[in-house]
Amino acid sequence: MASHSNRLTFYLFLAVCLGGALAVGSSSLLASRVSPQAKIKHVTASADRPLWRLDLQPLGFPADNSQFQLRRGLEKFNTIDFVSESVVAATFLTRELVPDLQRRDDPNRTRSYKLRAVFLEVATGKVLKTLEWPVDNPAAGIFPRFDGSFLFFSTDHVVLYSADWTKVKELSLPQLQGSTSSLGGIAQSPSGKFLVVQFRRGVSTLCLRIHTNSLDSSEGPCEILELFTASDEGVAAPSSLPEENLSENNRSGPLVQYDVSMPDSSLDPRGRIQNPDHKNTARTLCNWCVGMPQFVNNNTIVVYTPTHLSVTGPGGNMRFEQALNQREIWIDELGRPVRSSANGERFAVAFNTSLLRVDAPTAIRMSTGDMPAAFPDHIEAYDLTTEQAIYTLQIKGSRLQQIWGLALSPSGEKLAVDSGGAIQVYSLPPGPHSAASSH
């Protein structure tokens, strides 16, 4: 088998901020109750043991359907999310039996899929609630607001739910309907305050920016590729996907960061080169950053390649970095392996083991929709206040053969991992501002 390093592609990306330059600082379900068939294993929390583990198959997770779950687009939707400090939600798709004869315009028709969500108590793994939504398109998921409320997204509409699972408000998405329209990318800011939906209408690429607390939205031109990350004030997206490899010692081709003003932006425009239409404003912020960007908070971006991880602040100034030995571990750039806490103080990264260490030959899949880690080695959690790694979860045994999704709690003190229908939650060291660390 050819060396994996010869098959990885390093991408050049633009970081795009909607409204202003990066500021200084780095703070920042089935409708009824579920039957008691779900098995929860309680164990002592440590660096490699979960607080609890829950198998979702008794709750409806289809067996042996990994390729089917990929159809959601794992670069768009996470499979595990903390909706609050005390509640975590797992989501998955199921197929539905569709009658041969039914009208497409019948509002009561059977949809092809259902998105199912299982809401679990973080402390114990107890099932609190299940919900399900019929959908025509497998591109569906939830986005937490971290106070218990959350958004359900499908290509038909966005629905805001309260912390007690009550429907509050709905936003229709006619932009995604019609033969010439399609969903491009979607990303939520780490704080949970904004959701940015990129879509195509004919030959135009546009973005819809949604306030998650009110579902108020604004639309405007958005000529970026669908691989992007969002903050409250902006997005970071690739400028191109070059075919040639860039070696770690030849990191030419700079990543250039831009500011772009959204239609409803009220941020201070000083220091930006403003176009007359106020919709596509840009200026250079960083001329060295190479790799995939991911916002941790409004002020901080993690930039990563398969063999390198760095944290940048205002103007692209590096705060700290870590070089990787690709013969040991590597990062899947296209699998969204970096996830942040809502308080903006921590982030976690899923690392793959080198394919040179995998016993059986394995086809390498590097494309949009990758899972965070198909060949997991470990997960590392980093703290921005101390600028260091503060937790390592070593992947041992067969319980985490793959990492389909991962999430940090709003405080960054819990880590949830979905290994393909099995949910595990781990306890991390308390942060400097937590109640536990103050005693």
CORCOR-V732946 format. One record per residue. N is the residue number from 0. PHI is phi in radians with two decimals (* if undefined). Layout:
((N;PHI) (N;PHI))
//
This chain:
((0;*) (1;-1.18) (2;-1.05) (3;-1.11) (4;-1.12) (5;-1.42) (6;-1.99) (7;-1.47) (8;-2.00) (9;-1.60) (10;-1.84) (11;-1.73) (12;-2.23) (13;-1.72) (14;-1.67) (15;-2.07) (16;-1.90) (17;-1.55) (18;2.19) (19;3.00) (20;-1.18) (21;-1.11) (22;-1.50) (23;-1.35) (24;2.02) (25;-2.50) (26;-1.39) (27;2.28) (28;*) (29;0.43) (30;-1.19) (31;-1.88) (32;-1.15) (33;-1.50) (34;-1.16) (35;-1.39) (36;-1.32) (37;-1.10) (38;-1.69) (39;-2.05) (40;-1.81) (41;-1.63) (42;-2.36) (43;-1.30) (44;-1.28) (45;-2.71) (46;-1.13) (47;-2.31) (48;-2.14) (49;-1.40) (50;-1.10) (51;-2.82) (52;-2.33) (53;-2.32) (54;-1.53) (55;-1.49) (56;-1.07) (57;-1.11) (58;-1.76) (59;1.94) (60;-1.16) (61;-1.19) (62;-1.37) (63;0.90) (64;-2.35) (65;-1.05) (66;-1.16) (67;-1.13) (68;-1.13) (69;-1.10) (70;-1.14) (71;-1.13) (72;1.63) (73;-1.25) (74;-1.38) (75;-1.78) (76;-2.25) (77;-1.47) (78;-1.65) (79;-2.50) (80;-2.51) (81;-1.41) (82;-1.52) (83;-2.78) (84;-1.17) (85;-1.94) (86;-2.30) (87;-2.12) (88;-2.15) (89;-1.86) (90;-2.24) (91;-2.77) (92;-1.72) (93;-2.28) (94;-1.46) (95;-2.09) (96;-1.40) (97;-1.69) (98;-1.04) (99;-1.10) (100;-2.00) (101;-2.72) (102;-1.39) (103;-1.09) (104;-1.58) (105;-1.36) (106;-1.12) (107;-1.75) (108;-1.17) (109;-1.35) (110;-1.45) (111;-1.25) (112;-2.39) (113;-2.28) (114;-1.62) (115;-1.99) (116;-2.19) (117;-2.05) (118;-1.72) (119;-2.17) (120;-1.29) (121;-1.09) (122;-1.22) (123;-2.18) (124;1.45) (125;-1.12) (126;-1.31) (127;-1.69) (128;-2.91) (129;-2.24) (130;-2.35) (131;-2.51) (132;-2.33) (133;-1.22) (134;-2.46) (135;-1.50) (136;-1.91) (137;-1.18) (138;-1.29) (139;-2.65) (140;-3.10) (141;-2.08) (142;-2.31) (143;-1.36) (144;-1.85) (145;1.28) (146;-1.93) (147;1.79) (148;-1.43) (149;-2.83) (150;-1.87) (151;-1.74) (152;-2.08) (153;-2.42) (154;-1.28) (155;-1.58) (156;-2.87) (157;-2.04) (158;-2.14) (159;-1.62) (160;-2.01) (161;-1.41) (162;-1.17) (163;-1.76) (164;1.16) (165;-1.71) (166;-1.20) (167;-1.83) (168;-2.75) (169;-2.34) (170;-2.12) (171;-1.26) (172;-2.11) (173;-1.12) (174;-1.05) (175;-1.69) (176;-1.73) (177;1.76) (178;-1.21) (179;-1.81) (180;-1.95) (181;-2.78) (182;-1.32) (183;-1.67) (184;-2.16) (185;-2.66) (186;-2.67) (187;-1.95) (188;-1.20) (189;-0.97) (190;-1.28) (191;1.47) (192;-1.42) (193;-2.34) (194;-2.14) (195;-1.98) (196;-1.98) (197;-1.69) (198;-2.55) (199;-1.98) (200;-2.29) (201;1.14) (202;-1.67) (203;-1.68) (204;-1.96) (205;-2.27) (206;-2.22) (207;-1.91) (208;-1.82) (209;-2.03) (210;-1.35) (211;-1.26) (212;-1.42) (213;-2.18) (214;1.13) (215;-1.10) (216;-2.46) (217;-2.46) (218;-2.17) (219;-2.89) (220;-1.00) (221;-2.67) (222;-1.42) (223;-2.25) (224;-1.31) (225;-1.29) (226;-1.49) (227;-2.49) (228;-2.19) (229;-2.16) (230;-2.09) (231;-1.12) (232;-2.06) (233;-2.98) (234;-2.31) (235;-2.15) (236;-2.55) (237;-1.26) (238;-1.53) (239;-2.85) (240;-2.12) (241;-1.15) (242;-1.34) (243;-1.37) (244;-1.40) (245;-1.99) (246;-1.22) (247;-1.10) (248;-1.57) (249;-2.28) (250;-1.51) (251;-1.44) (252;1.18) (253;-1.22) (254;-1.46) (255;-1.89) (256;-1.67) (257;-2.22) (258;-1.78) (259;-2.33) (260;-1.53) (261;-1.38) (262;-0.99) (263;-1.83) (264;-1.13) (265;-1.94) (266;-1.32) (267;-1.07) (268;-1.50) (269;-1.05) (270;1.47) (271;-1.98) (272;-1.49) (273;-1.70) (274;-1.39) (275;-1.01) (276;-1.46) (277;1.07) (278;-1.97) (279;-2.55) (280;-1.48) (281;-2.57) (282;-2.69) (283;-1.32) (284;-2.09) (285;-2.45) (286;-2.12) (287;-2.28) (288;-1.20) (289;-2.13) (290;2.41) (291;-1.53) (292;-1.58) (293;-2.53) (294;-1.19) (295;-1.76) (296;-2.68) (297;-1.13) (298;-1.88) (299;-2.33) (300;-2.20) (301;-1.57) (302;-2.05) (303;-2.48) (304;-2.15) (305;-0.99) (306;-2.19) (307;-2.70) (308;-2.41) (309;-2.45) (310;-2.06) (311;-2.03) (312;-1.92) (313;-0.99) (314;1.18) (315;1.38) (316;-1.20) (317;-1.28) (318;-1.65) (319;-2.79) (320;-2.59) (321;-2.55) (322;-1.62) (323;-1.97) (324;-1.59) (325;-1.15) (326;-1.32) (327;-1.96) (328;-2.47) (329;-2.72) (330;-1.91) (331;-1.44) (332;-1.01) (333;-1.65) (334;-1.76) (335;0.87) (336;-1.40) (337;-1.86) (338;-2.27) (339;-1.96) (340;-1.56) (341;-1.12) (342;-1.34) (343;1.28) (344;-1.81) (345;-2.42) (346;-2.58) (347;-2.11) (348;-2.27) (349;-1.68) (350;-1.88) (351;-1.64) (352;-1.36) (353;-1.07) (354;-1.18) (355;-1.19) (356;-1.75) (357;-1.49) (358;-1.11) (359;-1.63) (360;-1.02) (361;-2.32) (362;-1.19) (363;-1.60) (364;-2.01) (365;-2.15) (366;-2.74) (367;-1.05) (368;1.67) (369;-1.02) (370;-1.31) (371;-0.97) (372;-2.68) (373;-1.40) (374;-2.25) (375;-1.15) (376;-1.87) (377;-2.87) (378;-2.05) (379;-2.00) (380;-1.92) (381;-2.09) (382;-2.02) (383;-1.32) (384;-1.20) (385;-1.78) (386;0.95) (387;-2.74) (388;-1.29) (389;-2.08) (390;-2.83) (391;-2.29) (392;-1.85) (393;-1.34) (394;-1.52) (395;-2.17) (396;1.27) (397;-1.84) (398;-1.37) (399;-2.24) (400;-1.08) (401;-2.50) (402;-1.95) (403;-1.47) (404;-2.78) (405;-2.58) (406;-2.71) (407;-1.79) (408;-1.17) (409;-0.92) (410;-1.46) (411;1.38) (412;-1.76) (413;-2.33) (414;-2.17) (415;-1.98) (416;-2.29) (417;-1.88) (418;-1.78) (419;1.68) (420;1.70) (421;-2.20) (422;-1.84) (423;-2.30) (424;-2.11) (425;-2.12) (426;-1.69) (427;-1.83) (428;-1.01) (429;-1.13) (430;-1.38) (431;-1.15) (432;-1.82) (433;-1.41) (434;-1.15) (435;-1.14) (436;-1.45) (437;-1.62) (438;-1.80))
//
